[in-house]
Amino acid sequence: MRGRKTYVERSPQMVTLAKRLHRYTIDKRHQSLRDIAAELEAAGYTAAGGKRHTAAAISRMISA
């Protein structure tokens, strides 16, 4: 298969963690996508160049 690998193909543990963080609520509200990105960064999952994932990237992970 050619082309860019999906987040699930690159790091299934990261996607699982992102989905878990999105599923659980705080004060009956889901965490924001940016908050989830910060949690992933704290867990050692970063985007290219060591930067935090964007909200759009987190959205794609959760929908995968």
DRENRO-662938 format. One line per 8 residues: their letters; for each residue x, z, y of N, C-alpha, C. Coordinates in nm, 3 decimals, decimal comma. Example, Ala and Ser with C-alpha at 12.3 -4.5 7.8 and 13.67 -1.06 7.14 Angstrom:
DRENRO-662938
AS) 1,319:0,780:-0,569:1,230:0,780:-0,450:1,320:0,780:-0,330 ~ 1,285:0,708:-0,225:1,367:0,714:-0,106:1,290:0,787:0,003
***
This chain:
DRENRO-662938
MRGRKTYV) 0,084:0,000:-0,118:0,000:0,000:0,000:0,089:0,000:0,124 ~ 0,054:-0,079:0,220:0,132:-0,088:0,342:0,062:-0,017:0,455 ~ 0,137:0,005:0,560:0,080:0,066:0,679:0,112:0,213:0,688 ~ 0,059:0,273:0,791:0,084:0,414:0,819:0,008:0,502:0,720 ~ 0,073:0,607:0,674:0,009:0,699:0,582:-0,090:0,788:0,656 ~ -0,195:0,828:0,587:-0,292:0,917:0,648:-0,236:1,059:0,650 ~ -0,304:1,146:0,725:-0,261:1,285:0,731:-0,268:1,349:0,592 ~ -0,368:1,313:0,515:-0,383:1,370:0,381:-0,267:1,327:0,292
ERSPQMVT) -0,223:1,203:0,304:-0,111:1,155:0,224:0,020:1,221:0,267 ~ 0,036:1,245:0,396:0,160:1,304:0,447:0,168:1,454:0,421 ~ 0,059:1,526:0,447:0,062:1,671:0,434:-0,077:1,725:0,401 ~ -0,112:1,724:0,274:-0,246:1,772:0,237:-0,268:1,920:0,270 ~ -0,161:2,000:0,269:-0,174:2,142:0,303:-0,214:2,160:0,449 ~ -0,159:2,077:0,536:-0,191:2,085:0,678:-0,338:2,051:0,702 ~ -0,387:1,948:0,636:-0,527:1,907:0,652:-0,619:2,016:0,599 ~ -0,584:2,075:0,487:-0,664:2,183:0,431:-0,671:2,300:0,527
LAKRLHRY) -0,559:2,336:0,586:-0,556:2,446:0,683:-0,639:2,412:0,806 ~ -0,630:2,291:0,857:-0,707:2,250:0,974:-0,857:2,259:0,945 ~ -0,897:2,213:0,828:-1,039:2,220:0,791:-1,085:2,364:0,776 ~ -1,000:2,447:0,719:-1,035:2,588:0,703:-1,049:2,657:0,839 ~ -0,959:2,629:0,930:-0,966:2,688:1,064:-1,090:2,641:1,138 ~ -1,129:2,517:1,118:-1,248:2,464:1,184:-1,377:2,522:1,126 ~ -1,374:2,548:0,997:-1,494:2,596:0,927:-1,534:2,736:0,971 ~ -1,434:2,824:0,991:-1,464:2,963:1,025:-1,488:2,978:1,174
TIDKRHQS) -1,587:3,056:1,206:-1,626:3,072:1,346:-1,574:3,203:1,403 ~ -1,560:3,205:1,533:-1,525:3,326:1,608:-1,637:3,344:1,709 ~ -1,704:3,457:1,704:-1,820:3,483:1,792:-1,924:3,372:1,781 ~ -1,948:3,327:1,657:-2,048:3,224:1,625:-2,017:3,088:1,686 ~ -1,890:3,064:1,720:-1,846:2,934:1,773:-1,725:2,888:1,695 ~ -1,719:2,758:1,672:-1,600:2,702:1,607:-1,483:2,710:1,703 ~ -1,362:2,717:1,645:-1,243:2,714:1,729:-1,232:2,575:1,792 ~ -1,174:2,569:1,910:-1,155:2,439:1,974:-1,046:2,363:1,899
LRDIAAEL) -1,046:2,233:1,917:-0,946:2,150:1,851:-0,806:2,186:1,899 ~ -0,793:2,221:2,025:-0,662:2,261:2,079:-0,618:2,394:2,020 ~ -0,711:2,486:1,998:-0,677:2,613:1,934:-0,630:2,591:1,790 ~ -0,695:2,499:1,721:-0,654:2,466:1,584:-0,514:2,404:1,586 ~ -0,486:2,318:1,684:-0,353:2,258:1,697:-0,248:2,366:1,718 ~ -0,281:2,466:1,799:-0,187:2,576:1,823:-0,163:2,656:1,696 ~ -0,268:2,679:1,618:-0,254:2,752:1,491:-0,167:2,673:1,393 ~ -0,187:2,542:1,388:-0,105:2,458:1,300:0,042:2,461:1,342
EAAGYTAA) 0,064:2,458:1,473:0,202:2,464:1,524:0,266:2,598:1,486 ~ 0,191:2,705:1,497:0,243:2,837:1,460:0,274:2,845:1,311 ~ 0,199:2,768:1,232:0,223:2,766:1,087:0,335:2,669:1,049 ~ 0,391:2,599:1,149:0,504:2,510:1,122:0,468:2,364:1,107 ~ 0,344:2,328:1,130:0,301:2,189:1,120:0,298:2,128:1,259 ~ 0,390:2,035:1,284:0,398:1,971:1,414:0,391:1,820:1,399 ~ 0,365:1,753:1,508:0,362:1,607:1,512:0,505:1,556:1,524 ~ 0,518:1,427:1,538:0,650:1,366:1,552:0,721:1,424:1,674
GGKRHTAA) 0,848:1,448:1,660:0,926:1,503:1,769:0,910:1,653:1,786 ~ 0,842:1,718:1,693:0,825:1,862:1,700:0,720:1,908:1,798 ~ 0,637:1,815:1,845:0,533:1,851:1,941:0,405:1,892:1,869 ~ 0,318:1,960:1,943:0,188:2,002:1,892:0,099:1,880:1,872 ~ 0,015:1,881:1,768:-0,081:1,774:1,745:-0,182:1,770:1,859 ~ -0,233:1,652:1,887:-0,334:1,636:1,991:-0,472:1,672:1,935 ~ -0,567:1,693:2,025:-0,704:1,723:1,983:-0,761:1,606:1,903 ~ -0,728:1,483:1,941:-0,777:1,366:1,868:-0,723:1,363:1,725
AISRMISA) -0,597:1,402:1,708:-0,538:1,406:1,574:-0,607:1,513:1,488 ~ -0,636:1,626:1,547:-0,704:1,733:1,473:-0,843:1,687:1,433 ~ -0,910:1,616:1,521:-1,043:1,563:1,491:-1,038:1,468:1,372 ~ -0,936:1,382:1,367:-0,921:1,289:1,255:-0,891:1,364:1,125 ~ -0,811:1,471:1,133:-0,781:1,551:1,014:-0,907:1,613:0,957 ~ -0,988:1,669:1,044:-1,108:1,739:1,001:-1,209:1,643:0,939 ~ -1,216:1,522:0,992:-1,312:1,425:0,941:-1,263:1,356:0,814 ~ -1,138:1,374:0,778:-1,081:1,307:0,658:-1,134:1,368:0,531
***
